[in-house]
């Protein structure tokens, strides 16, 4: 899992007034849990870009007063009008202690059903995993090339052979391949072609029987 470096400044003055002042200076107020006590800090808004605007799960290496803390993002708060990040919560990663986080799913390949004219509907885009941070990938990948029209990929298939635990229920549907109008029309045309061939063969056979009778 890729790590994002963040240079933080310890916050000793807490409360809405000081948080607002930090935002006015282009910083995001943050708090990190998981250690002996919560650590309140702030960092430039731009330093969180690669952590917030990504399709991958990433961890953070947060430096505060010369000490580097490994952490994962737990929660984020955004302004309802400007859509600017307002506050971030982190969980400190401790050696040998498992962590829980959301990891995006990466579907590899094109489903056979889609190549045959079907349509794919994605139900889940992330999975909730638990494990040691070094065992958890940035993306949970799964190949879907074998999926036919009418097939679904369920969580139990994705859970196989992983060095970490996926907490979603086994029956959860991740993606399904449905029949589209194009696929239905192709199937109908193919069916009509087969029926036409059968009718033609039957008519030819009847004609031969009639000729023999004469």
C-alpha positions as a printed Julia matrix, in Angstrom:
214×3 Matrix{Float64}:
   0.0     0.0     0.0
   1.37    3.38   -1.02
   2.15    5.89    1.73
   1.47    9.64    1.59
   3.87   11.91    3.52
   2.24   14.67    5.57
   4.03   17.35    7.59
   1.78   18.27   10.51
   1.86   20.96   13.18
   0.78   20.11   16.71
  -2.39   21.94   17.79
  -2.56   23.02   21.42
  -5.48   25.42   21.01
  -8.66   23.43   20.37
 -12.24   24.34   19.6
 -14.26   25.71   16.67
 -12.61   29.14   16.82
  -9.1    27.76   16.37
 -10.21   25.19   13.8
 -11.76   27.99   11.74
  -8.54   30.0    12.01
  -6.53   26.99   10.78
  -8.79   26.63    7.73
  -8.42   30.35    6.99
  -4.66   29.79    6.81
  -5.1    26.93    4.31
  -4.73   24.14    6.85
  -6.98   21.21    7.76
  -7.52   20.49   11.48
  -7.0    16.81   12.26
  -6.96   14.38   15.15
  -5.18   11.03   15.37
  -6.46    8.29   17.67
  -5.02    4.92   18.62
  -2.07    5.9    20.79
  -1.91    6.73   24.49
  -3.9     9.93   23.87
  -5.44   11.69   20.87
  -3.02   13.89   18.93
  -4.47   17.1    17.51
  -2.62   18.62   14.57
  -3.11   20.51   11.34
  -1.46   20.34    7.93
  -1.71   22.22    4.61
  -4.83   21.29    2.67
  -2.83   20.41   -0.45
  -0.79   17.8     1.44
  -3.9    15.6     1.7
  -4.66   15.65   -2.04
  -3.06   12.27   -2.81
  -4.79   10.75    0.2
  -8.32   12.03   -0.47
  -8.57   12.17   -4.26
  -7.57    8.66   -5.25
  -9.2     5.4    -6.31
  -6.8     3.42   -4.11
  -6.53    2.8    -0.38
  -3.48    4.59    1.01
  -1.83    5.04    4.38
  -0.26    8.21    5.74
   3.15    8.9     7.22
   2.45   11.91    9.45
   5.43   13.82   10.85
   4.72   15.92   13.95
   7.55   17.57   15.91
  10.1    15.18   14.38
   8.14   12.01   15.15
   6.69    9.98   12.27
   3.35    8.27   12.85
   1.94    5.68   10.47
  -1.82    6.1    10.22
  -4.91    5.43    8.12
  -7.75    7.82    7.39
 -10.81    6.95    9.47
 -13.27    9.76    8.71
 -13.55   13.02    6.8
 -15.88   16.02    7.07
 -16.67   18.27    4.11
 -18.31   21.67    3.67
 -21.83   21.2     2.3
 -21.56   24.21   -0.04
 -17.9    24.54   -1.07
 -17.14   20.79   -0.86
 -13.84   21.63    0.86
 -12.45   19.25    3.46
 -13.1    20.57    6.98
 -11.7    17.97    9.35
  -9.93   14.6     9.21
  -9.77   11.74   11.7
  -6.89    9.27   11.62
  -6.19    5.98   13.38
  -2.57    5.35   14.32
  -1.16    2.07   13.02
   0.67    0.16   15.74
   3.13   -2.64   15.01
   1.49   -6.07   15.1
  -2.01   -4.65   15.59
  -4.61   -5.23   12.84
  -6.47   -2.31   11.29
  -9.89   -2.07    9.63
 -10.49    0.04    6.53
 -12.37    0.31    3.24
 -10.47   -0.81    0.13
 -11.72   -0.23   -3.44
 -12.47   -3.22   -5.67
 -10.69   -3.45   -9.04
 -12.52   -5.63  -11.59
 -10.0    -7.09  -14.06
 -10.89   -7.89  -17.67
 -14.15   -7.79  -19.62
 -16.91  -10.23  -18.68
 -17.79  -12.78  -21.37
 -21.44  -11.79  -20.99
 -20.6    -8.17  -21.8
 -18.66   -9.24  -24.91
 -21.79  -11.13  -25.97
 -23.98   -8.04  -25.69
 -24.96   -8.09  -22.01
 -24.64   -5.18  -19.6
 -22.72   -5.1   -16.33
 -24.07   -3.55  -13.14
 -21.65   -2.81  -10.3
 -23.29   -3.14   -6.87
 -20.3    -2.71   -4.53
 -17.21   -0.6    -5.21
 -15.37   -1.13   -1.9
 -14.9    -3.91    0.63
 -14.25   -3.63    4.35
 -11.07   -5.46    5.3
  -9.2    -6.21    8.51
  -5.58   -7.25    8.84
  -2.01   -6.1     9.32
  -1.34   -2.94    7.34
   1.49   -4.52    5.31
  -0.83   -7.35    4.19
  -3.6    -5.05    2.92
  -3.35   -3.95   -0.74
  -4.3    -0.62   -2.26
  -6.92   -2.41   -4.37
  -8.72   -5.75   -4.01
  -8.46   -7.19   -7.52
 -10.63   -9.91   -9.06
 -10.84  -11.21  -12.63
 -14.37  -11.2   -14.09
 -13.68  -12.44  -17.64
 -15.53  -15.74  -17.04
 -18.83  -14.09  -16.03
 -21.64  -14.91  -18.47
 -25.03  -13.27  -18.92
 -27.03  -14.01  -15.77
 -23.92  -14.54  -13.61
 -23.04  -12.57  -10.48
 -19.79  -12.18   -8.56
 -20.36  -12.68   -4.84
 -18.12  -11.79   -1.93
 -17.32  -15.41   -1.08
 -15.39  -15.69   -4.37
 -13.28  -12.62   -3.6
 -12.43  -13.81   -0.07
 -10.5   -16.87   -1.26
  -6.75  -16.94   -0.64
  -6.39  -13.51    0.99
  -3.85  -12.82    3.79
  -6.41  -10.49    5.38
 -10.06  -10.79    6.4
 -12.9    -9.36    4.31
 -15.71   -8.42    6.68
 -18.58   -8.19    4.16
 -21.07  -11.09    4.19
 -20.35  -13.99    1.81
 -23.6   -13.55   -0.13
 -23.04   -9.86   -0.93
 -23.21   -9.24   -4.69
 -20.36   -7.18   -6.14
 -21.26   -7.18   -9.82
 -23.88   -8.82  -12.03
 -24.12   -9.29  -15.8
 -27.6    -8.76  -17.19
 -29.22   -9.36  -20.55
 -29.47   -6.2   -22.62
 -31.87   -5.47  -25.49
 -29.06   -6.11  -27.98
 -28.35   -9.52  -26.48
 -32.07  -10.4   -26.47
 -32.43   -9.38  -30.12
 -29.37  -11.41  -31.08
 -30.73  -14.43  -29.23
 -34.13  -14.01  -30.93
 -32.52  -13.69  -34.38
 -30.4   -16.75  -33.72
 -33.48  -18.65  -32.53
 -35.48  -17.54  -35.58
 -32.63  -18.59  -37.84
 -32.57  -22.05  -36.29
 -36.35  -22.35  -36.55
 -36.22  -21.25  -40.2
 -33.58  -23.85  -40.95
 -35.66  -26.53  -39.25
 -38.79  -25.49  -41.18
 -36.85  -25.53  -44.44
 -35.5   -29.0   -43.76
 -38.97  -30.24  -42.8
 -40.53  -28.77  -45.97
 -37.84  -30.36  -48.13
 -38.43  -33.71  -46.47
 -42.2   -33.45  -47.03
 -41.61  -32.58  -50.68
 -39.44  -35.66  -51.16
 -42.08  -37.87  -49.54
 -44.79  -36.39  -51.78
 -42.67  -36.91  -54.9
 -42.0   -40.52  -53.97
 -45.73  -41.12  -53.44
 -46.52  -39.85  -56.96
